[in-house]
Amino acid sequence: SIIFLLLMLSCENNSDIKPNIVFILTDDLGYADLSSYGSEFINTPNLDDMASDGAKLTSYYSSQAVCSASRAAILTGAYSNRIGINGAFGPKSKRGINQKELLISEMLKENGYKTGIFGKWHLGDADIFLPTRHGFDEFFGILFSNDMWPFHPEIPNAFPDDLLLYKNENSIETLIDQSDLTKRITDESIRFINENKNNPFFLYIPHPQPHVPLFASKEFKGSTGKGLYADVITEIDFSVGRV
């Protein structure tokens, strides 16, 4: 996965102003999948602008190269093995982030920030593990990986339960087609920014894509002529530009 971090500062020259933080995480994006990192067939102008205007890091070490463990480390700042999280939680695993761990969302909330997560959580799907129980004011997205559903192409019987789309702590939809998920996550993120523009906010956008199965909206599917993977990355770049 690759991380994009924006610090959105007030135009006022005031040292007391708290920066707004937008933290964007992609799932399974490769190092050279962005043109600024060497891709010769995928154009990512918005992310390239971030790289040229900010800091481009070329070395990053994750606690583990898998979903739940890496997200636990990112949000707590602790090595995932130290907090008992390994691998990726499956649906109804009864495991998740310990309530005693301090997440960045909780730390910022205690300091007056509005907090929102729009995308994939993957730190437990039982009620006690939900994002809204761990410092997030709002949640829109899915609780685990997008391939943990009845339509898995390789292991169709492994995940018989529906993949549900959540709004805060309630499931609002059964996902059959994920084509518009990147767009909807982006729409919710922008709404969150607009509603909280007058106070400091922490916006965490962990995109489910480009983890397989791959989905792009109709506006982007086939748009690159380089295949579905390139279409998905192009849509993520467009999402970053919108944000």
C-alpha positions in Angstrom: 0.0 0.0 0.0 1.1 3.6 -0.5 0.3 6.6 1.6 -0.5 10.1 0.6 -0.6 12.8 3.3 -1.9 16.3 2.9 -1.5 19.0 5.6 -4.1 21.7 4.7 -3.1 24.9 6.5 -5.1 28.1 7.1 -4.0 31.0 5.0 -3.6 33.1 8.1 -0.2 33.4 9.5 -1.1 32.2 13.0 1.0 29.7 14.9 -2.0 28.6 16.9 -3.9 27.4 13.9 -4.1 23.6 13.8 -3.5 22.0 10.4 -6.2 19.9 8.8 -4.9 16.4 8.1 -5.9 14.3 5.1 -4.5 10.9 5.2 -5.0 8.8 2.0 -4.1 5.1 1.9 -4.3 2.8 -1.1 -4.6 -1.0 -0.8 -2.0 -3.0 -2.8 -0.8 -0.1 -5.0 2.7 -0.9 -6.3 5.7 1.4 -6.0 6.0 2.1 -9.8 2.2 2.4 -10.4 2.4 6.2 -10.3 4.1 8.2 -13.1 6.1 10.1 -10.4 7.5 6.8 -9.3 8.4 5.4 -12.7 5.2 4.2 -14.3 5.4 4.4 -18.1 1.8 3.6 -18.8 -0.3 5.1 -16.0 -0.6 8.9 -15.7 -1.2 10.3 -12.2 -1.0 14.1 -12.6 -2.6 15.0 -9.2 -0.4 12.7 -7.2 2.6 13.9 -9.2 1.8 17.5 -8.3 1.7 16.4 -4.6 5.1 14.8 -5.0 6.6 17.9 -6.8 5.1 20.4 -4.4 5.8 18.5 -1.2 8.0 15.6 -0.1 8.4 12.4 -2.1 9.6 9.5 0.0 11.2 6.6 -1.8 11.7 4.2 1.2 9.0 3.1 3.6 8.8 0.1 5.9 5.5 -1.4 7.0 5.1 -3.5 10.1 3.6 -6.2 7.9 2.6 -6.3 4.2 -1.0 -7.2 4.9 -4.1 -5.3 5.7 -5.1 -5.4 9.4 -1.5 -5.4 10.8 -0.3 -2.5 8.7 -3.4 -0.4 9.5 -3.0 -1.1 13.2 0.6 0.1 13.0 -0.3 3.2 11.0 -3.1 4.3 13.3 -1.4 3.5 16.6 2.3 4.1 15.8 3.1 0.8 17.4 4.6 -2.3 15.8 1.7 -4.5 15.0 3.1 -7.6 16.7 3.4 -5.7 20.0 -0.3 -5.0 20.0 -1.3 -8.6 19.0 -2.4 -8.0 15.4 -1.1 -10.2 12.6 -2.4 -10.7 9.1 -5.8 -9.7 8.0 -9.0 -10.2 10.0 -11.8 -12.1 8.2 -15.5 -11.4 8.7 -16.9 -12.4 12.1 -13.4 -13.2 13.3 -14.2 -11.8 16.8 -10.8 -10.1 16.7 -9.9 -6.4 16.4 -8.1 -3.4 17.7 -7.9 -3.3 21.5 -10.0 -0.6 23.1 -7.0 0.3 25.3 -4.9 1.3 22.3 -4.7 5.0 21.5 -5.3 5.7 17.8 -4.3 8.9 16.1 -8.1 9.5 15.6 -8.6 9.5 19.4 -5.5 11.6 20.0 -6.7 14.3 17.5 -10.3 14.1 18.7 -9.1 14.9 22.2 -7.4 18.0 20.8 -10.5 19.4 19.2 -10.4 17.7 15.8 -13.4 16.4 13.9 -12.5 13.0 12.6 -13.8 10.9 9.7 -12.9 7.7 7.9 -14.2 7.0 4.4 -13.0 3.7 2.9 -11.8 0.3 4.3 -11.4 -0.1 8.1 -10.2 -3.7 8.6 -9.5 -3.5 12.3 -12.5 -5.6 13.4 -16.1 -5.9 12.5 -17.7 -6.5 15.9 -19.5 -3.6 17.5 -16.6 -2.9 20.0 -14.1 -2.6 17.1 -16.0 -0.2 14.9 -14.3 3.1 13.9 -16.8 5.2 15.7 -15.8 3.4 18.9 -12.2 4.4 18.3 -12.2 8.1 17.9 -13.9 8.6 14.5 -17.0 10.8 14.4 -18.0 9.5 11.0 -17.5 6.3 9.0 -18.5 5.4 5.5 -17.2 2.3 3.8 -16.5 -1.4 4.4 -15.2 -3.2 7.4 -12.8 -5.6 5.7 -11.3 -6.3 2.3 -13.4 -6.0 -0.8 -12.6 -9.6 -1.8 -14.2 -11.0 1.3 -17.6 -11.6 -0.3 -19.5 -14.4 -2.0 -18.1 -13.5 -5.4 -14.5 -14.3 -4.7 -13.2 -15.7 -8.1 -10.7 -18.1 -6.6 -12.3 -19.3 -3.3 -16.0 -18.7 -3.8 -17.1 -20.6 -0.6 -14.6 -18.9 1.8 -16.7 -15.8 2.5 -20.4 -16.7 2.2 -21.7 -13.5 3.9 -22.6 -10.3 2.1 -20.2 -7.4 1.9 -22.0 -4.6 3.5 -21.5 -0.8 3.1 -21.7 1.0 6.4 -22.7 4.5 7.4 -21.3 5.1 10.9 -22.5 1.9 12.8 -25.3 0.8 10.5 -25.2 -1.2 7.3 -27.0 0.7 4.6 -26.4 -1.4 1.5 -25.4 -4.9 0.3 -22.6 -4.4 -2.2 -23.0 -6.5 -5.4 -21.1 -4.1 -7.7 -18.3 -2.0 -6.4 -17.8 0.1 -9.5 -18.9 3.4 -7.8 -17.3 2.8 -4.5 -14.2 5.0 -5.1 -16.5 7.8 -6.3 -18.8 7.5 -3.4 -16.0 7.5 -0.9 -14.6 10.7 -2.5 -18.0 12.3 -2.4 -18.4 11.6 1.3 -14.9 12.8 2.0 -15.5 16.1 0.2 -18.8 16.5 2.1 -16.9 16.0 5.4 -14.4 18.7 4.4 -17.1 21.2 3.5 -19.0 20.5 6.7 -15.9 20.9 8.9 -14.0 23.6 7.1 -14.4 26.0 10.0 -12.7 23.7 12.5 -9.6 21.4 12.4 -10.3 18.0 11.0 -8.6 14.6 10.4 -9.8 12.9 7.3 -8.6 9.3 6.8 -9.4 7.9 3.3 -8.2 4.2 3.1 -9.3 3.3 -0.4 -10.3 -0.4 -0.9 -8.8 -0.2 -4.4 -6.6 -1.3 -6.2 -7.0 -4.5 -4.1 -8.6 -7.2 -6.3 -11.4 -7.5 -7.4 -10.8 -4.4 -9.4 -13.6 -1.9 -10.0 -13.7 1.4 -11.8 -16.7 3.7 -12.4 -18.2 3.9 -15.9 -16.4 7.3 -16.4 -13.1 5.6 -16.0 -13.5 2.0 -17.1 -11.8 1.6 -20.4 -10.6 5.3 -20.3 -6.9 4.6 -20.4 -6.7 1.9 -23.0 -4.1 0.2 -20.8 -6.4 -2.2 -18.9 -8.6 -2.1 -15.9 -5.8 -1.7 -13.4 -4.6 1.5 -15.1 -8.2 2.7 -15.1 -8.5 2.1 -11.3 -5.3 4.0 -10.6 -6.4 6.8 -12.8 -9.7 7.1 -10.9 -7.8 7.2 -7.6 -5.6 10.0 -8.9 -8.7 11.9 -10.0 -10.2 11.3 -6.5 -7.1 12.8 -4.9 -7.4 15.8 -7.2 -11.0 16.3 -6.2 -10.1 16.2 -2.5 
